[in-house]
Amino acid sequence: MHQRALQLRLVENMERGGKAMRLRGFIDAVAAGADGCNDEDRHKVDAWLEWARVQVNSLDPIGKAGTTSLGGVEATHLGTRRREATTIGRASC
């Protein structure tokens, strides 16, 4: 049962990570498109870019401890060695 929950979390994190990558690409495109803006408009765009990047960072599972956590499950229950689980747990440190 816990194995299934971990699998679902893996897929959810992959989807969230993919969305974050696509959003970063969109934000970069908006930034590039604002190169010709006047100072007032550029200030508004820069404020939006800063906000958008914070939002994406909050959505992105990469680098967050929960992404690589096994949720307290012993590695032997998952069919892996304890050493591998410890290494995975350190991936986001």
N, C-alpha and C positions, 0 to 999 in steps of 0.2 A: 504494500500500500504506500509506504513512504517512498519507495522507488518511483512510483508513478507521479507523486507530487514533485519529486526532484526533476523528473523528465519534463513535466509541465512548466516548471520554473525555468528550466534550461531553454525551452522553446519561447517562452514569454520574454526572457532576457535577450534572446537572439532577435526577436521581433522589435523590441524596444531599442536595441543597439542599432538595428538597421534603420529604424525611423530617425534616430538621432543623427546617423551619418547623412541621411537624405536631407534632414532639416539643416544641418551644417552646410551642406552644399547650396541649399536655397539661400541661407543667410549670406554666404560668401558671394552669391550671384547678386543679391540686393546690394551688398557693399560695393561690388564692382560697378554696378549700375549707378551708384550715387557719386561716382568720381567727378562728374561734371556739375554737381549741384552748387548753388550759391551757398554762402556761409550759413544763413538762417536754416535753409532746408537741410544742409549737411549736418547741422547740430541736431535736428530732429531725427534724421536717419541714424546718426551715431548713437543717440539715446535708445532708439528702437533696437539697433544692433546689440547694444550692451544687454538690454532686457532679454532679447531673443536668445542670446548665448547663455545667459543664466538659466532660462527655461529649459533649453536643450540639455545643459549639464545636469539639471535636476532629474531629467527623464532618462538619461543615459546610464545603463547599469555597469558599464565598463569602469573598472577601478574601484568599485564599491564592494565592501566585504560580503554582503549578502549574495553577490553574484556567484562567488566561488565557494560559499559555505555549504556544507553537507547537512546543516541543521542538527548537529549533535549525533548524527548516525555514525556508528562504528564502521570503519572501512570494510571490515569483514562481511558486514551485512549487504554491502553493495557489490561484492565480488571483486574488490580491488584490495591491494595491499595497503596497510596503514601508512607506509612511507609515501605512497602516491597521494593519498588524501591529505597528508600534511603539506606536501608540496603544493597541491591545489589551493589549500587554505592560505598559503603565503603569496599567491599570485597577485592579490590586490593590495598588498602592504606597501 
